[in-house]
Amino acid sequence: MARTARFSLPFTVVGLLVLAGCSTTTSDFKDEAEKFLESADLAEEAGYTYRDARCETPASTSVGTQFACGATDNDGDDWTFIAEITGTREIVIISGEVNG
């Protein structure tokens, strides 16, 4: 039986990523979002462990740019996430839901 769920505000707050380094590229945002989706911090908050995270490369590094990500949870369900660039080195995962 497929789960349908949307993350609420607590997920978004936990979804704040701060990238290290002086300057960032679109690839940096993509890579860091993928790492976060597979992190223990997210697993603890969401109640699921995610693997095989994959994100689109954002169109730009501008604040407000959104990009899609996907991952598979420990039950084998595929999820879609939306990440948003919120600062020069910050990303927030603003939503996540099971596909289907």
N, C-alpha and C positions, 0 to 999 in steps of 0.2 A: 504494500500500500504506500503510495507516494505521499510525502509530507508536503504541505504548502505552508510556507512561513515567510514573514517579512521581519527583518530586524527592526527593533525600535531604537529610540534615542541612546540607551546605554551602549549598544553596539557601535553607533556612530562615534561616541566619545572615546571608546576604546580603540576605534579605528584610526585615530590620529597617528600619523607617522611623521617623524622628523628625520630628514635625510642628513647624513653627515657630509662634510666637505664644503668647499667655498663656492663652487658653481655647480649647477645641475643641468643635465640634459634630459631630453624626453626619455631616453633609454634608462637613465637613473630612476626616474619616477616609475617606469614600467617594472624594472628589476626589484625595487624596494616594495612595491605593492605585491608582487608575487611572493617575496620572502615573508611579508607580513601575513598573507593568507595562509601560509604553511606554519606560522609561528605558534608556539605554546601559549602566548598571550591571547591570541584570538581563540584558540581551542578552549581555553578556560572560560572566556566570556560567552562564546557561542554555544558551548556544549558539544561541539563537533570538532574532529580533527580533519583538516583539509590537506589534500595532496594534489600533485599535478597542476599546481596553479599556473595559469597563463593569462597574461594581460595584453591588450592592444598597446601599441606605443601611442602615447598622447599626441594629438596634433600640434601642441605647443607646450611651453612651460608656463604659460600665463595663468594667473590666478583665475579660477572658475572653469578651467578646462576639465572636462569629464572624460573618462575612458572606461571601457568595459573589461572585466576580468571574469575568469571562470575557474572552478576548482571542483574536485570530487571529494565528498565527505567520507567518513569511516563506514557508512552504510552503503556506499557505492552510488549515492545520488549525486547528480551534477547540479551545481549552483552557478548562478550568474550574479556578479557583484558590479556595482558602479563605484568608481573612485573619482574623487575630485581634488584637484590641486588647490590648496587653500593658502599657500604662501610660497616663498621662493624655495623653501626646502620642506614643505609640508604637504601631506596627502591625508584625506579623510575618506574612509570607506562609507559611502552614504546609504547604500542599500545592498541587500543580499537576499536572494530567494531561490528556492528549488525550481529547476526547470521542469516544465510539464504539468 
